[in-house]
Amino acid sequence: YLNHIVWLGLNVFLFWWYYLVYDVPPKFFYTRVLLGRALALARAPAACLNFNCMLILLPVCRNLLSFLRGSSACCSTRIRRQLDRNLTFHKMVAWMIALHTAIHTIAHLFNVEWSVQARVEEKGTLAAALSGLGDKPNESYVNFFRQTIGNPVGGLYVAFTYLAGITGVVITLALILIITSSTKTIRRSYFEVFWYTHHLFVIFFIGLVIHGAGRIVRGQTAESLAEHDPEICYKNFSHWGKNPACPIPQFAGNPPMTWKWVVGPMFLYLCERLVRFWRSQQKVVITKVVIHPFKTIELQMMKKGFKMEVGQYIFVKCPAVSKLEWHPFTLTSAPEEDYFSIHVRIVGDWTEGLFNACGCDKQEFQEAWKMPKIAVDGPFGTASEDVFSYETVMLVGAGIGVTPFASVLKSVWYKYCHDATNLKLKKIYFYWLCRDTHAFEWFADLLQSLEAQMQERDNAEFLSYNIYLTGWDETQATHFVVHHEEEKDVITGLKQKTLYGRPNWENEFKTIAEKHPGSRVGVFLCGPEGLADTLNKQSISNSEADPRGVHFIFNKENF
């Protein structure tokens, strides 16, 4: 969490620093007369917005992150674990942008109201005198609102005729749509809505860059400050220009600064999209489609030059279903295989369209040439790549979240078939949590092969796996308990019996800690946030303070 603390600290520092920049120096003395504290309260979050908008694109530059992750020279295991939390950081930065946008917008609503009001205020006040500057030749204005229209019409005039007002409205609406469509419910049930509205970020960044081009925040020029001390001259505003010690003050707008913050990340992201486009044009051949139970299909594919590591994921586009949408899928094949594969569970319109496009809704055999065109971007690195860096690992998959571990277990199987002497990994504890029996069927064959392979090698202790049926109550489970003494489990066909309910994680962690004292145990999860919180807490509480003791290192799949 150190990086999060540093990030929060930088936000606090920028807010405090820029608040003082606009609230203390004499340059903005007269601007503060018109706008009060709302000036500093608008500019401080603007600086934080620049900082966070600089960061928001970096966590989604997947190719850049994969490059850094794969570069062992500059990327230690600890840094790679931070890179694996890229989407978590992306969401945190997004919420920070929303917070500072709210503060910035509210403060500017007051600024606009007071600027408009000052233009129609009766003469004889300092605010009225300042607002009148710029009406005569050789004068520069401090009040950006030049019309003499009162509120609320004047405020609406600013919002929909001034560049800062129009862009402010547009980027705020874009941000609201992006954030509201990014909730877990929308992402899972209406992914297309999430995908399309998220691309409003293009409008957001264009608006952000030109938002300050109108230079509506104005301060006294350095030359004017040398001749006109506002802290003295403000008392005799009626004699400005007549008294040599107090000439008419001159003002200039702040130059736009946002582009300096975001041009670098925008260029990197443009390069990212060009790389993705180039990859999407490379030919992909579907060599086999397997229909598994529980509305799951397996696509086996080949692509020239495609190289993968265990647990990586790809983005897939099927133009026959949608010409624009890309969806992430974990690779379920092993690097040792001559193809790469994904398992797709049919849960929405896009996956249903892919199911039909592959001919899975038809009874007759489908020829290979009838398969739809597929575009693939990737592969991209995930936490599971580090499985072989540990001697002992806990793999926890929930439902379809078991897919990255299919790749891991297949790779282990291939390594044992050839030569396992150089394999650092010595022990796997595998947990699979599923709501019902159908989900086990497509994965059980792999476990059976691995189970048989380990027994042939006289290393049955290498893999300990526990399968939990979480959706069954005691009555349903009782029917199968009578078969408990049989050699193989009646549900999975495996020697390890299926368990019912949920694991007691505290007991599991304590047992593993006792069996592997003084070791670093990698804990890998692909599953829901609630389970992630539980495993993360258990990893922390069961790790010893002594550096020589057992330590559980928690890793979670994010894509």
C-alpha positions in Angstrom: 0.0 0.0 0.0 3.0 2.3 0.0 2.4 3.4 -3.6 -1.2 4.3 -2.7 0.0 6.4 0.3 2.6 8.2 -1.9 -0.2 8.9 -4.5 -2.5 10.2 -1.8 0.3 12.3 -0.4 1.0 13.9 -3.8 -2.7 14.7 -4.1 -2.7 16.4 -0.7 0.5 18.3 -1.5 -0.7 19.6 -4.9 -4.0 20.7 -3.4 -2.3 22.5 -0.5 0.4 24.1 -2.7 -1.9 25.4 -5.4 -4.4 26.6 -2.9 -1.7 28.8 -1.4 -0.5 29.9 -4.9 -3.9 31.4 -5.5 -4.9 32.4 -2.0 -1.7 34.3 -0.8 0.4 36.1 -3.5 -0.5 39.7 -4.5 -0.8 38.6 -8.2 -4.3 37.4 -7.5 -5.3 40.0 -4.9 -7.9 41.7 -7.1 -9.1 38.3 -8.4 -9.8 37.3 -4.8 -11.7 40.5 -4.3 -14.1 39.4 -7.0 -14.2 35.7 -6.2 -13.1 35.2 -2.6 -11.9 31.8 -1.5 -13.7 30.1 -4.3 -10.8 31.1 -6.6 -8.3 28.9 -4.7 -10.9 26.2 -4.1 -11.3 26.0 -7.9 -7.7 26.1 -8.9 -6.3 23.6 -6.2 -8.5 20.7 -7.5 -7.7 21.7 -11.1 -4.0 20.9 -10.3 -5.0 17.6 -8.8 -7.1 16.8 -11.9 -4.1 17.5 -14.1 -2.0 15.1 -12.0 -4.6 12.3 -11.9 -5.5 12.7 -15.6 -1.8 12.2 -16.3 -2.0 8.9 -14.4 -5.4 7.5 -15.5 -4.3 6.2 -18.9 -1.0 4.5 -17.8 -2.6 1.5 -16.0 -4.6 0.6 -19.1 -1.5 0.6 -21.4 -1.5 -3.2 -21.4 1.4 -3.6 -23.8 3.6 -1.2 -21.8 2.8 -3.0 -18.6 3.5 -6.4 -20.2 6.8 -5.1 -21.4 7.7 -3.9 -17.9 6.4 -7.1 -16.3 8.5 -9.3 -18.6 11.7 -7.3 -18.2 13.3 -9.0 -15.2 16.2 -6.5 -15.4 14.0 -3.6 -14.3 11.1 -5.3 -12.7 11.4 -7.3 -9.4 8.7 -9.6 -8.1 7.5 -6.9 -5.8 7.1 -4.3 -8.6 5.4 -6.9 -10.8 2.9 -7.5 -8.1 2.2 -3.7 -8.1 1.7 -3.8 -11.9 -0.8 -6.6 -11.4 -3.0 -4.1 -9.5 -3.2 -1.8 -12.4 -7.0 -1.8 -12.7 -7.4 -1.3 -9.0 -5.2 1.8 -9.3 -7.0 2.9 -12.4 -10.3 2.8 -10.5 -8.8 4.7 -7.5 -7.5 7.4 -9.8 -10.9 7.6 -11.5 -12.7 8.2 -8.2 -10.1 10.9 -7.3 -10.8 12.6 -10.6 -14.5 12.5 -9.8 -13.9 14.0 -6.3 -11.8 16.9 -7.7 -14.2 17.5 -10.5 -17.0 17.9 -8.0 -15.0 20.4 -5.9 -13.8 22.3 -9.0 -17.3 22.5 -10.5 -18.9 23.7 -7.3 -16.3 26.3 -6.7 -16.6 27.6 -10.3 -20.4 27.8 -9.9 -19.8 30.4 -7.2 -17.1 32.1 -9.3 -19.4 32.5 -12.2 -22.2 33.8 -10.1 -20.0 36.4 -8.4 -18.4 37.4 -11.7 -21.8 37.9 -13.3 -23.1 39.8 -10.3 -20.1 42.1 -10.1 -20.8 43.3 -13.7 -24.3 44.5 -12.8 -23.3 45.8 -9.4 -23.9 49.5 -8.7 -20.8 51.7 -9.1 -18.9 52.8 -6.0 -17.6 49.5 -4.9 -14.2 47.9 -5.5 -15.8 44.9 -7.1 -17.7 47.2 -9.6 -14.5 49.1 -10.3 -12.6 45.9 -11.0 -15.4 44.6 -13.2 -15.4 47.8 -15.2 -11.7 47.5 -16.1 -11.3 46.6 -19.8 -14.3 48.7 -21.0 -12.0 51.5 -22.0 -9.0 51.5 -24.4 -5.6 50.5 -23.0 -7.2 48.6 -20.1 -7.1 44.9 -19.5 -9.9 43.1 -17.7 -9.8 41.0 -14.6 -13.5 39.9 -14.7 -13.8 37.5 -17.7 -17.6 38.1 -18.0 -17.9 41.2 -20.2 -21.7 41.3 -20.7 -24.1 43.2 -18.4 -26.6 40.4 -17.8 -27.7 39.4 -14.3 -28.1 36.0 -12.9 -29.4 33.3 -13.6 -29.3 34.2 -17.3 -25.7 35.4 -17.1 -24.6 32.1 -15.5 -26.3 30.1 -18.3 -24.7 32.4 -20.9 -21.2 31.6 -19.5 -22.0 27.8 -19.4 -23.1 27.6 -23.0 -21.2 30.4 -24.9 -17.8 30.5 -23.3 -15.2 27.9 -24.2 -14.5 27.1 -20.6 -18.2 26.7 -19.9 -19.0 24.5 -22.9 -16.0 22.2 -22.4 -16.7 22.1 -18.7 -20.3 20.9 -19.2 -19.2 18.3 -21.9 -16.3 16.8 -19.9 -18.4 16.6 -16.7 -21.3 14.8 -18.5 -18.7 12.5 -20.2 -17.2 11.7 -16.8 -20.6 11.0 -15.2 -21.5 8.6 -18.0 -18.1 6.9 -17.8 -18.3 6.4 -14.0 -21.9 5.4 -13.7 -21.5 2.8 -16.5 -18.4 1.3 -14.8 -20.3 -0.2 -11.9 -19.9 -4.0 -11.4 -23.6 -4.6 -12.3 -23.3 -2.7 -15.7 -19.9 -4.3 -16.5 -21.2 -7.9 -16.0 -24.8 -7.6 -17.3 -24.4 -4.9 -20.0 -20.8 -5.0 -21.0 -21.5 -3.3 -24.3 -22.8 -0.2 -22.4 -19.7 -0.1 -20.3 -17.4 -0.6 -23.4 -19.0 2.1 -25.5 -19.4 4.8 -22.8 -15.9 4.2 -21.6 -14.7 5.4 -25.0 -16.1 8.8 -24.1 -12.6 9.3 -22.6 -11.6 10.6 -26.0 -14.1 13.5 -25.7 -13.1 13.9 -22.1 -9.4 14.4 -22.9 -10.0 16.7 -25.9 -12.3 18.9 -23.7 -9.8 18.8 -20.9 -6.9 20.0 -23.0 -8.8 23.0 -24.5 -10.7 23.8 -21.3 -8.2 26.4 -20.1 -7.6 28.0 -23.5 -10.1 30.8 -22.8 -7.9 32.0 -19.9 -10.8 33.1 -17.7 -8.7 33.0 -14.5 -6.7 36.2 -14.7 -4.0 37.7 -12.4 -2.1 41.0 -12.3 0.9 41.1 -14.5 4.5 41.3 -13.1 5.0 44.7 -14.7 1.9 46.0 -13.2 2.7 44.7 -9.8 6.0 46.6 -9.9 4.1 49.9 -10.4 0.8 49.1 -8.6 0.9 47.5 -5.1 -2.7 46.1 -4.7 -2.4 45.8 -0.9 -2.0 49.6 -0.8 -3.8 50.9 -3.9 -7.1 48.9 -3.3 -8.1 51.5 -0.7 -8.0 54.4 -3.3 -9.5 52.6 -6.3 -11.4 55.8 -7.4 -8.0 57.5 -8.0 -6.4 54.8 -10.1 -4.7 56.4 -13.0 -4.7 59.8 -11.4 -2.2 59.0 -8.6 1.3 58.1 -10.0 1.8 55.6 -7.2 -1.4 53.7 -8.3 -1.7 53.5 -12.1 -4.5 51.4 -13.5 -3.6 47.7 -12.9 -3.1 45.4 -15.9 -4.1 41.8 -16.0 -3.4 38.7 -18.1 -4.9 35.2 -18.2 -3.2 32.1 -17.0 -1.8 30.1 -19.9 -3.3 26.6 -20.3 -1.2 24.0 -18.5 -3.2 20.8 -18.7 -1.7 19.7 -22.0 1.8 19.7 -20.4 0.6 17.1 -17.9 -1.3 14.8 -20.3 0.6 14.9 -23.6 3.1 12.2 -22.6 0.5 9.6 -21.4 -1.8 10.5 -24.4 1.2 9.8 -26.8 1.9 6.5 -25.0 -1.8 5.5 -25.2 -1.9 6.4 -28.9 1.1 4.1 -29.4 -0.7 1.4 -27.4 -3.7 1.6 -29.6 -1.6 1.4 -32.8 0.1 -1.7 -31.5 -3.3 -3.2 -30.7 -4.5 -2.4 -34.2 -1.5 -4.0 -35.8 -2.0 -7.1 -33.7 -5.7 -7.3 -34.6 -4.8 -7.4 -38.3 -2.7 -10.6 -37.9 -4.4 -13.8 -39.1 -5.9 -16.1 -36.4 -7.2 -19.6 -37.3 -9.7 -21.4 -35.2 -8.5 -25.0 -35.3 -11.1 -26.6 -33.0 -14.3 -25.7 -31.2 -15.3 -27.9 -28.2 -18.7 -27.6 -26.6 -18.5 -28.3 -22.9 -21.3 -28.7 -20.4 -22.7 -25.7 -18.4 -22.9 -23.4 -21.5 -19.1 -23.3 -21.9 -17.2 -23.5 -25.3 -13.5 -24.0 -25.8 -11.9 -22.2 -28.8 -8.5 -23.6 -29.9 -6.6 -21.2 -32.1 -3.3 -20.7 -33.9 -1.5 -17.5 -34.8 1.9 -17.0 -36.3 4.5 -15.9 -33.8 2.2 -16.2 -30.8 4.1 -16.9 -27.6 2.5 -17.2 -24.2 3.3 -17.9 -20.5 1.0 -19.6 -18.0 -2.0 -17.6 -16.7 -1.8 -14.9 -19.3 -4.9 -13.4 -21.0 -5.9 -12.1 -24.4 -8.5 -9.8 -25.8 -10.7 -11.3 -28.5 -12.9 -9.6 -31.2 -15.3 -11.4 -33.5 -16.3 -9.0 -36.3 -19.3 -11.3 -37.1 -20.7 -10.4 -33.7 -19.4 -6.8 -33.2 -16.9 -4.9 -35.3 -15.7 -2.8 -32.3 -16.0 -4.8 -29.1 -13.0 -6.6 -27.5 -13.5 -9.0 -24.6 -10.8 -10.4 -22.2 -10.3 -14.1 -21.8 -7.7 -16.1 -19.8 -5.7 -18.5 -21.8 -6.4 -22.1 -20.7 -3.7 -23.8 -22.8 -0.1 -24.3 -21.7 3.0 -22.8 -23.4 4.1 -26.3 -24.3 1.0 -26.9 -26.6 1.1 -26.0 -30.3 -2.1 -24.0 -30.1 -3.7 -21.5 -27.6 -7.2 -21.8 -26.2 -9.8 -20.0 -24.2 -12.9 -21.2 -22.5 -16.0 -18.9 -23.0 -19.0 -19.2 -20.8 -22.2 -18.1 -22.5 -23.6 -15.3 -20.2 -24.5 -12.4 -22.5 -25.3 -11.1 -25.9 -21.8 -11.1 -27.2 -20.9 -14.6 -26.0 -24.2 -15.8 -27.3 -23.4 -14.3 -30.7 -19.9 -16.0 -30.6 -21.6 -19.3 -29.7 -23.9 -19.0 -32.8 -21.2 -17.7 -35.1 -19.0 -20.8 -34.3 -22.0 -23.0 -35.3 -22.4 -24.4 -31.8 -26.2 -24.0 -32.1 -26.3 -26.5 -34.9 -26.3 -30.3 -34.7 -24.2 -31.0 -37.7 -20.4 -31.0 -37.9 -19.0 -27.6 -38.8 -16.2 -27.3 -41.4 -13.1 -25.2 -40.5 -13.6 -22.8 -43.3 -17.1 -21.9 -41.9 -15.5 -20.6 -38.7 -15.8 -16.8 -38.1 -12.9 -14.5 -38.4 -11.3 -13.8 -35.0 -8.9 -11.0 -34.0 -6.6 -11.4 -31.0 -4.7 -8.9 -29.0 -2.1 -10.1 -26.5 -1.1 -12.1 -24.6 -0.8 -9.9 -21.5 0.8 -10.8 -18.2 -1.0 -11.5 -15.0 -0.1 -12.5 -11.5 -0.3 -16.2 -12.4 3.0 -15.9 -14.4 4.8 -15.9 -11.0 3.5 -19.3 -10.0 6.8 -21.1 -10.9 8.8 -18.5 -8.8 7.6 -20.2 -5.6 8.3 -23.6 -4.1 4.8 -23.7 -2.5 1.6 -22.2 -4.0 -2.1 -22.0 -3.2 -4.3 -21.7 -6.3 -7.9 -20.6 -5.6 -10.4 -20.5 -8.4 -14.1 -19.6 -8.1 -16.4 -20.9 -10.9 -15.1 -20.0 -14.3 -12.3 -18.3 -12.4 -10.5 -21.6 -12.6 -9.4 -20.9 -16.2 -5.9 -19.4 -15.5 -5.0 -22.4 -13.3 -5.9 -24.7 -16.2 -2.9 -23.3 -18.0 -0.8 -23.6 -14.9 -1.7 -27.2 -14.2 -1.3 -28.2 -17.9 2.1 -26.7 -17.9 3.0 -28.6 -14.7 1.8 -31.8 -16.4 4.0 -31.2 -19.5 7.0 -30.4 -17.4 6.5 -33.7 -15.4 6.1 -35.6 -18.7 9.5 -34.4 -19.9 11.8 -33.3 -17.1 10.8 -31.9 -13.7 14.3 -31.8 -12.1 14.7 -28.1 -12.8 11.2 -27.2 -11.6 11.4 -24.9 -8.5 7.7 -25.5 -7.7 7.5 -28.5 -5.3 3.9 -28.3 -3.9 0.5 -27.1 -5.2 -2.5 -26.6 -3.0 -5.5 -26.2 -5.4 -8.9 -25.1 -4.3 -11.9 -24.8 -6.7 -15.2 -23.4 -5.5 -18.3 -24.0 -7.6 -22.0 -23.6 -7.1 -23.1 -26.8 -8.9 -21.8 -30.0 -10.5 -22.0 -29.1 -14.2 -19.1 -26.7 -13.9 -16.8 -29.5 -12.9 -17.2 -31.6 -16.0 -14.9 -29.7 -18.5 -12.1 -29.4 -15.9 -12.2 -32.9 -14.3 -10.3 -34.5 -17.3 -7.3 -32.3 -16.8 -7.2 -33.1 -13.0 -7.5 -36.8 -13.7 -4.6 -36.7 -16.2 -2.5 -34.8 -13.7 -3.5 -37.1 -10.9 -2.5 -40.2 -12.9 0.8 -38.5 -14.0 1.8 -37.7 -10.4 1.1 -41.3 -9.3 3.1 -42.7 -12.1 6.0 -40.5 -11.1 5.6 -41.6 -7.5 4.9 -38.0 -6.5 1.2 -38.0 -5.6 1.9 -35.5 -2.8 2.9 -32.8 -5.3 -0.7 -31.8 -6.0 -3.3 -31.5 -3.2 -6.7 -30.3 -4.5 -10.0 -29.6 -2.8 -13.2 -29.1 -4.8 -16.1 -27.4 -3.0 -19.7 -27.4 -4.0 -20.8 -24.1 -2.5 -24.4 -24.1 -3.9 -25.5 -27.4 -2.2 -27.3 -27.6 1.0 -27.0 -30.4 3.6 -30.0 -32.4 2.2 -28.5 -32.5 -1.3 -25.1 -33.4 -0.1 -26.4 -36.3 2.1 -27.4 -38.2 -1.0 -23.8 -38.5 -2.1 -22.3 -39.0 1.3 -23.4 -42.7 1.1 -20.9 -43.1 -1.7 -18.0 -41.6 0.2 -16.2 -44.9 0.7 -16.0 -45.6 -3.1 -12.6 -45.3 -4.7 -13.6 -42.4 -6.9 -15.8 -39.4 -6.4 -19.3 -39.9 -7.9 -19.4 -36.3 -9.1 -16.0 -35.6 -10.6 -14.6 -39.2 -11.0 -11.5 -38.1 -9.1 -9.9 -39.9 -6.2 -10.2 -36.7 -4.1 -13.7 -36.5 -2.7 -15.9 -33.4 -3.4 -16.5 -31.2 -0.3 -19.7 -29.3 0.4 -20.0 -25.7 1.6 -17.1 -23.3 1.8 -13.5 -23.8 3.0 -12.4 -22.8 6.5 -9.6 -20.5 5.3 -8.1 -19.9 8.7 -7.6 -23.6 9.2 -6.3 -24.1 5.6 -3.7 -21.3 6.1 -2.6 -22.5 9.5 -2.2 -26.1 8.2 0.0 -25.0 5.3 2.0 -22.7 7.5 2.8 -25.7 9.8 3.8 -27.9 6.9 6.1 -25.3 5.2 7.9 -23.3 8.0 10.3 -20.7 6.8 9.0 -20.6 3.2 7.4 -18.0 0.9 3.9 -19.3 -0.1 2.4 -17.7 -3.2 -1.4 -17.3 -2.9 -3.1 -16.9 -6.3 -6.8 -16.1 -6.7 -9.1 -15.7 -9.7 -12.4 -14.9 -8.1 -14.7 -12.3 -6.6 -13.7 -9.3 -4.5 -15.2 -10.7 -1.3 -13.0 -13.8 -1.5 -10.0 -11.6 -2.4 -10.5 -9.6 0.8 -10.7 -12.8 2.9 -7.6 -14.4 1.4 -5.6 -11.1 1.6 -6.4 -10.8 5.3 -5.5 -14.5 6.0 -2.2 -14.0 4.0 -1.3 -11.1 6.3 -2.5 -12.6 9.6 -0.7 -15.9 9.0 2.6 -14.4 7.8 5.2 -14.2 10.6 7.0 -11.0 11.6 10.3 -12.8 11.6 11.8 -12.6 8.0 12.9 -16.2 8.4 9.4 -17.4 9.1 6.6 -18.4 6.7 5.2 -15.6 4.5 2.0 -15.8 2.4 2.2 -13.5 -0.7 -1.2 -12.7 -2.1 -1.8 -12.2 -5.8 -5.1 -11.6 -7.6 -6.0 -11.8 -11.3 -7.2 -8.5 -12.7 -8.4 -7.9 -16.2 
